[in-house]
Amino acid sequence: MRSKRDSQISTLLALLRSAGLSRRYKGLCLLLAIILLGLSIYFKSGSRTQLDGGGEYTVADVIDGDTVALNGSDTHIRYLEIDAPEILHSDSPGDPLAEEAKSLNERLVSGKKIRLEFDREKYDPYGRELAYVFADGVFVNEEIVREGLARAFIIKPNDRYADRILSAEEEAKRERRGIWGDLSSLKPPPDDVNFLIKPSQASRYNGQRVVVRGKITDSRKSSKVIVLKMESNLDITIFPDSWGNFRFFGINPETYYVGRPVEVIGKVRMYKGRPEIVINHPISIRTIG
């Protein structure tokens, strides 16, 4: 059978024959097309450095509270079973305590030799390698959760250390650390104002993280979801696995936020033709005014 690459080259030749170009220009175009095709194949399949669990690697850069870059690797390492607050970027707003989470991660791993363990699924949808990270005898994923600077985020089949991560989260809650502390003190970065939009504009920002302010005018709850209606223009969605994060603070979202002006940080997505933002913790929604 012909390979996919042979088929692509044949298609290119057919296009060039039908383009009406001189033989000289056809040759140049073909050469350029083959080079571009080869580069595409290389970057899609051959350029990724494969890492082995159990080996030692040096951290070159700490990206945020749950992501690092390694020397000699072209992929980022995303910590398994945890989710730290999103850090402020030039094109995306930040969450409260994101800088604190990054600083803790730096203290734990920056410039150090680390050991990686992988679980059943090795990559996330963004191409990052998913790993448990150990440095100086410390289970880094667990320690960040214990300090309240990430929440437990268990997605099967990657659940090898779920018991330890969940236990660390319970300790952080008991001690009211980090994201489990006083909500009124957890302020988002001042520069988040650069990403402020109105609820009526949300559909224009599909796939982007934004800050949106508006009044919660209604809500509905089922066994599968809580939906807060923001001025009939935007849905704020909370799934059952996150309800406990709100109950920890004594918040019933379907009643607590109704009638109040709020500020929400999150990524807009379209669901059945309507914009929504999915949130999983009260640091992503705060009352204002």
VENFEN-V759474 format. One line per field, one symbol per residue. ss: DSSP state (H for helix, E for strand, C for the rest). psi: psi as a letter, one per 30 degrees, with the letter a starting at -180 (. if undefined). A space follows every 10 residues. Layout:
ss=???
psi=???
This chain:
ss=CCCHHHHHHH HHHHHHHHCC CCHHHHHHHH HHHHHHHHHH HHHHHHCCCC CCCCCEEEEE EEEECCEEEE CCCCCEEEEC CEECCCCCEC CECCCCCHHH HHHHHHHHHC CCEEEEECCC CCECCCCCEE EEEEECCEEH HHHHHHCCCC EECCECCECC CHHHHHHHHH HHHHCCCHHH CCHHHCCCCH HHHHHEEEHH HHHHHCCCEE EEEEEEEEEE ECCCEEEEEE CCCEEEEEEH HHHHHHHCCC CCHHHHCCCC EEEEEEEEEE ECCEEEEECC CHHHEEECC
psi=kkleeeeeee eeeeeeeffg lleeeeeeee eeeeeeeeee eefeeffkkk kkkflklkke kjeafgklkl kgkglljkkk gljlkklklf gklllkgeee eeeeeeeefk glklkkklae kfklfggkkk lkkkkhgkje eeeeeegggl lkijjkgige geeeeeeeee eeeeghkbfg ajeffiklke ffffgkllef feffhkfkkl kkklkjfllk kafflkkkkj hgfkkjkkle ffefeeeegg kjefeefkfk klkkklkklk jhgkklkklg kfffkkkl.
